[in-house]
Amino acid sequence: MTESGWMGRPRSYWVGRLRQDVFDVIIIGGGITGAGIAREASLAGLRVAVLEAADFASGTSSRSTKLIHGGLRYLAQGHVRLVREAGSERAVLRSLAPHLVEPVPFLLPIYKGMQHGKLAMSTAIWLYDRLAGVVKAERRRVLSAGQLLESHPKLTKTGLQGGVLYHEYVTDDARLTLSTLQSASEWGAVVLNDCPVKKLLTADGKLCGVVAHDLVSGQPIVVSGRTVVNAAGPWIENVLELEDLPGEKSENSAGQLAAATRQNDMLDRVSNDAILSRARNSATSRVTHSRGIHLSFDAARFPLPHALAVQTPDGRLVFLIPKGDITYIGTTDQRYDGDLAHPEVPSGEIDYLLNIANGLRPDLRLTPSDVIGIWSGVRPLVAEHNLRKGKNDTKDVSREDEIWVSPAGLITIAGGKLTAYRKMAERVLLTLREQLDHLGDWQRRDELSASLPLYGAKTIPSAHIESWWQKEVQRLTDRHALTEADASALLHRYGDRVEAVLACGSAKRLVPSVPLLEAEIPYMIQHEQANHLDDIIGRRTELGRFRGLQLRELITLVSQRMAPLLGWTEAVRRQEVERSLRECHFS
């Protein structure tokens, strides 16, 4: 049996570090927000611990539209700072992780009767380009109906008035999160998944650590720290509730361990499922939850020569994006009060997206049976923005982030966007600096934050990446007898770490029709802390999102490869299969 690991070290090593070290900052939440804070704090020389209740990016950060974008529609809401910041961050993230962040031209068709006409949209995108500092080659072009149809001849012609060509950036959101966490670990951060925080520890009324529960070993872990950041995304209020539990005064690690031991019965009664499943949108809630779903199709069934952004009747934008051999569409935006870990997919929202797709391409006549992948995610929106501005519809709630600090010192960040995660981290660090009496090498962080490539991108040039890519594909196909498709898929997932991946096993596909190689399974377990089957199917690859309903055979084969590596019994293996099928919305 192989113990799962992180960055080439076994899980037990990282658990030992959590128990022994005293950290400057403990971050609760291993999504993109927590990952960004971890990287920035580590670059400043702070001792950082990240505790994730489930898997890294298992919440919102693997369920987005997979766009690094400025949020064009937010201009209409007056969020100029958000648009300027997110727009400029696109170029930064492209340079930090060029294998994960790729510019893609989008067509925005304008039809008669749309809320925003051709002049309004072209003017908005012109302003968007200037606010974001978009390079000249990627600035918007206004197109006539005839010019637009040259690029996309099968779009419905009725009422077409023209359109705008502009650029957004497509990413793999889960791997961007993973790469950011790996970068933090390179600078000393201790990162652990499947480790929910069950209690906050205080001394003299101030936070001094947490009690976590290692779901792999079944043991509690007391983690000592000077500050604690709540970056739990949709679950931030569940963490805030921990402050209301009876306090346990402790002056040192021994005292904290004794406190944790005395409260084992309480910890056992608070199940991980309960922590992950609760959602509250009450009048006193600080966050409003919004659900969005996405659908994917085989590109042969839904061919798109160009990515599209289309206005909906309620004034939002829905994106239709070709990506390799699939095409996906999203997202919806509905207030949500259900299960946060497993948000359902209502048939009405599937029909909503199909109607948009069929309205643009009526010749295709897409139906639910054409869908090969589904994902549903929950966005945590700051409810106070909503209440202050008297807005009830989640589409109108600001995506800006907000930070608040409790009397005991718990720093909570809510809201925000994937694109702006690095800037969100910067704002959290300003608060951390005050609590830590300016401990840290902040000049080093300022120098490296926007220039030091993420893990997997150290040897990838930020310019002329196409040439590097072609040479790497050729080298990999020659050296390992890979197909070009498999070589390209590996580069997208791992960047310049491909050779380390291939050193872990065979370069043969598990299933001939799916780009997943045998060598990737042990690599993800030993280097990326994949403890469960759906960690691989749903997040370390995009297969579960894009091809979920086609993966029954692959899921079984991957489970059979993981079982001996992680010591699963046959009963556990079957449970893992059922868990992954649920993640892929087979039910």
ZAPA-843626 format. One record per residue (C-alpha): residue in one letter; x, y, z. Coordinates in steps of 0.2 Angstrom, whole numbers, plus 5000, padded with zeros to 4 digits. Example, Ala and Ser with C-alpha at 12.3 -4.5 7.8 and 13.67 -1.06 7.14 Angstrom:
! residues 2
A506249785039/S506849955036/
END
This chain:
! residues 587
M500050005000/T500650184996/E500250325007/S499550474998/G500750614997/W501050794992/M502550864982/G503350694984/R503250675003/P502050565011/R500450625020/S501150575037/Y502550705035/W501350845032/V500250795047/G501850785058/R502250965052/L500551025057/R500750945074/Q502451015077/D502651185070/V501851345075/F501251445060/D501051625057/V499451595048/I498251455047/I497051455032/I495451365032/G494951325014/G495951255000/G494951334985/I495751464974/T495551604988/G496451505001/A497751444988/G498051624983/I498251685001/A499451535005/R500551584990/E500651764994/A500951735013/S502251605009/L503151724997/A503251845011/G504151715022/L502751675033/R502451505040/V500851445032/A499651305035/V498151265023/L496751155029/E495451095017/A493851005023/A493650895007/D494750904992/F495651054985/A494551154974/S493151034977/G491851184979/T491651334968/S493451324962/S493151174951/R491451214946/S491551384937/T491451424919/K493351404918/L493651584912/I494951704918/H493951864913/G493552034917/G491652024920/L491052124906/R489252134912/Y489852204929/L490152374920/A488352394918/Q488252374937/G489552504940/H490852394947/V492352484938/R493652434950/L493152254949/V493252254930/R494852354929/E495652234942/A495052074935/G495452124917/S497252174921/E497452014931/R497151904915/A498851954908/V499651924925/L498951744926/R499351704908/S501151744912/L501151644928/A500351494921/P500351494902/H499951304901/L498351334911/V497751504905/E497451534887/P496751684877/V495251644866/P494351754854/F492451774858/L491051824846/L489651924854/P488251924842/I486952064843/Y485152024839/K483652134838/G482752154854/M484252114865/Q484352224881/H486052304875/G486152344856/K487652344845/L488252524849/A488052494868/M488952334868/S490352394857/T490552544868/A490552444884/I491952324877/W492952474871/L492952534889/Y493252364895/D494852344884/R495452514891/L495152484909/A495952314908/G497452374898/V497152244884/V498552224872/K498152294854/A498052124846/E496652074858/R495652234857/R493852224851/R493252234833/V491552284829/L490752164815/S489352184803/A488152044802/G488951984786/Q490751984794/L490051894809/L489351754798/E490951734789/S491651674805/H490151574811/P489051544796/K487851434804/L487251554817/T485351594816/K485251744804/T483551804809/G483651974818/L485551974818/Q486252154818/G488052114819/G489252084834/V490852114843/L492452014843/Y493452024859/H494551904870/E494351814886/Y495551684894/V495051504897/T495851404911/D495751234920/D495051304937/A495451154948/R497251134942/L497551324943/T497051304962/L498151154963/S499651234955/T499451394966/L499451274982/Q501051184975/S501851354973/A501451394991/S502251224997/E503851264987/W504051414998/G503651315014/A501751305016/V501051145024/V499451095014/L498250955018/N496550905011/D495250795019/C495550885036/P494050985041/V494251115056/K493151065070/K493651195083/L494451365085/L495651385100/T495951545110/A497051605123/D496651775132/G495151795120/K496251785104/L496451645092/C497951535094/G497551385084/V496251255078/V495751075080/A495650985064/H495050805060/D496150705048/L494850605039/V496250485032/S496950425049/G495350465059/Q496450565071/P496250745078/I497650865074/V497951025085/V498751155074/S499551305083/G499551475074/R499651665077/T498251705065/V496751615057/V495951655040/N494251595035/A494351565016/A493051425016/G491951495001/P490151445002/W490551375020/I491251525028/E489751545039/N490051365045/V491751415051/L491051575059/E489851465069/L491451375077/E491751545086/D490151515095/L490651345102/P491151345121/G492951415122/E494351315128/K495751425136/S497551355132/E499251435133/N500251305124/S500251155112/A500151035126/G498651125133/Q497851135116/L498050945114/A497250915131/A495851025126/A495650925110/T495650755119/R494350815131/Q493250865117/N493350715106/D491550665109/M490950825103/L492150815087/D491450645083/R489650705084/V490050845071/S490150745055/N491050805040/D489450785029/A488550905041/I489951035039/L489951015020/S488051015018/R487351155027/A486751315018/R485851455026/N485251615016/S484351685031/A484051875035/T485651865046/S486751775034/R488251865027/V488351775011/T487051734998/H487251574989/S486951564970/R486951404960/G487551394942/I487551244931/H488551194915/L488251074901/S489550994889/F489350904873/D490350804861/A491050934848/A490550824834/R488750844840/F488951034844/P490251104833/L490751284836/P492051364825/H492151504838/A491851534856/L490251634859/A489551754872/V487751784871/Q486551904880/T485151824889/P483451904892/D483851944910/G485452044905/R486751914909/L488051834897/V488051644894/F489651574886/L489751434873/I491551374872/P492351244861/K493851154870/G494651014861/D493450884857/I492050954868/T490951104868/Y490251174884/I488951304889/G488551404905/T488051464917/T486451494925/D486251604941/Q484951554953/R484751584972/Y485151424981/D484751354998/G485151164996/D486651054998/L488251144996/A489350994992/H488150914980/P487151054972/E485750974961/V485451004943/P483651054940/S482951004923/G482251174921/E484051244921/I484551114908/D483151164897/Y483651354899/L485451324893/L484851204879/N483551344873/I484951464872/A486051344862/N484651294850/G484151484848/L485951514841/R486051344831/P484251284828/D484951164815/L485651064829/R484051024839/L485050984854/T484150884868/P484550824885/S485150654878/D486550754869/V487350804885/I488850714890/G489450814905/I488650914919/W489251014933/S488451124946/G489251244958/V488851364971/R489451544972/P489651634989/L489051814986/V489251944999/A487451965006/E487752135013/H488052204996/N486352144991/L485552215007/R486352385005/K485752404987/G484052324989/K484352194976/N483552024977/D484151934961/T485851844963/K486251904945/D486252084952/V487352044968/S489052114967/R490551994964/E491652104974/D492552024989/E492352085007/I493452055022/W492952065041/V493852025057/S493051955073/P493452015090/A494451855093/G495451895077/L494651775064/I494951855047/T493551805035/I493551845016/A491951815006/G491451844988/G492651884974/K493051804957/L494251674951/T495151804940/A495451914955/Y496151784967/R497851854968/K497252034972/M496051964985/A497551884993/E498452044993/R496952125003/V496951985016/L498852005018/L498652195023/T497552135037/L498751995042/R500252125042/E499352215055/Q498952065066/L500752005064/D501552175068/H502252175050/L503252015052/G503751955035/D504752005019/W503452105011/Q504652174998/R505052004992/R503251964990/D502952124980/E504352084968/L503851894965/S502051894966/A501651944948/S503251874940/L503651704948/P502851574938/L501751444946/Y502251264949/G502351184933/A502751334923/K504551374928/T505351334911/I503851384900/P504151554892/S502851684895/A503051744877/H503051634861/I502251494870/E501651414854/S503351374848/W503851304865/W502251194865/Q502651124847/K504351084852/E503850994868/V502450894859/Q503750834847/R504950794860/L503750694870/T503050604855/D504750554850/R505450504867/H503850414874/A502950354859/L501450464864/T500150534852/E500150714849/A498450724858/D499150644874/A500650744874/S499650904873/A498450844886/L499950814898/L500650984895/H499051064898/R498850974915/Y500650974921/G501651104912/D503451064913/R503150924926/V502750804912/E504350704914/A504050674932/V502350614928/L502950484915/A504250424927/C502850354938/G502250224926/S501650174908/A501250304895/K499750194889/R497950254890/L496850164902/V495350184890/P495750204872/S494450344870/V494950454885/P496650554887/L497150484904/L498750384905/E499150244918/A500650344924/E499550484930/I498650384943/P500150354955/Y500850524951/M499150614957/I499150504973/Q500950524978/H501250704972/E499550784972/Q498650714987/A497250624978/N496450514992/H494850474983/L494250424965/D493350584962/D494850684967/I495550614950/I494050604940/G493250774945/R494650884949/R496450834944/T495750804927/E494350894919/L493650724913/G492250714926/R491550894921/F491750874902/R491350694899/G490650634915/L489150534908/Q490350434897/L491550384910/R490850234919/E492150114911/L493550234915/I492950264933/T492950074936/L494750054929/V495450204939/S494650134955/Q495549964952/R497150054950/M496950154965/A496350014976/P498049924979/L498950094980/L497850154994/G497449995002/W495549994998/T494549845002/E493249794988/A491849874998/V492850034999/R493250034981/R491350004977/Q490950154988/E492250264979/V491450214962/E489750264968/R490450424975/S491250464958/L489650424948/R488750544960/E490050674956/C489750654938/H487850664940/F487450484934/S486050484945/
END
